[in-house]
Amino acid sequence: MKVAIFGLGYVGCTAAGCITAQGHTVVGVDVSEGKVAAINEGRSPVHEPGLADLIAKARAEGRLSAVREIGDELDDCDIAIVCVGTPSGVDGAHNMSYIAQVTRAIAGALKPDRAAPLTLAYRSTMRPGTTEQIILPIFRARFGDATAKVVELVYNPEFLREASAIKDYFDPPKIVLGTLDGTPSANMEKLHDGIDAPVFHVGIREAEITKFVDNTWHAVKVAFANEIGRVCQNLGISARKVHEIFVSDTKLNISPYYTRPGGAFGGSCLPKDVRALQHIAADIGANTHLVDSLLRSNEAHKHHQFQQVVQGLEPGAKVLLVGLAFKADTDDLRESPAVDMARKLLDAGYKLHVYDPGLKPENLVGANLGYAFAFLPSIESLLVDKATAESGDYALAVATNRLVDTLDLGGVSVVDVSAIA
């Protein structure tokens, strides 16, 4: 099959690499000249373990290309996948402007005399009802009663974790395929052929809300664990032992990963989707007090960890922060708790160096680039190489991920943020 992918960020690039690895042909569409050029040169625009090899191979074999404008690329496409951003708006709701823009562009590029409908699958996180209330009307305005003969609308949420996205693509926890009438999409089934996972054929709204439920639940687990951790620490109780007892109950408590006291949640999904779910709940008159408290609790935990880090540290001391991205093996800075830690250390007057070999400011693109320079404008002057990090000239090293294990810091005291309940 030939597949078009709109939006060449983390989700879109991973999809492009994995879909071409399955033997399909992919054309990527993105307004970013840098991303398009990178793909056409056989390079990955984003840092994700294993992705560079997939993209280089696909490009060398002629199964991957990228353009900035659609043109006639959709004429012979079987599937188009939309992976554009849906960032938080000022009120917490997802900003649907990119979804509307790309939908109008696709509708304008589709020809009414197609031999078969284009299967148009959205993977961007969207409010339930978006397909029926925003996307479908755009196509009906152009094609009227013939819409179903031109386009098949699908919502197919992704469950990719940065730094393990390729593995997650081929070994997902589930596959959710939502259509307007809840019936299976033959093209989407073909696209997922060979991937072993439970498949849910559901209505479009059930599919649309899936990511909200999943990501908000993950956020609930992290915030709950950290609240209990703070109570335990202030009472002189071992949070680790309490956690050990708690997760031993695999019948009810289930997931030890998100219930371990430690790091705050961050990244491009959890904070954004929690905000959007808050907005939805308020809009429909629901009372979701726990959800409403999640971001405040997360911010409180960031500040709690900062206070623990600097306890007893002399003002003006030189500090090494190991790891700035929100997760190891990625260069994604969006809403990274480590960025907040860096800002707090700088605001408090400490002399800060940052070591993160996966992070190169000149390679940052899109929303990641904007976030980096909006929230940490001095990032370029803070980053140091391994030799400098290992110089030993620090009062304290603050570790945010396992990168610290790759350094020889001599006698420098290391504080592991994940161990601060």
Disulfide bonds with the S-S distance in Angstrom:
none
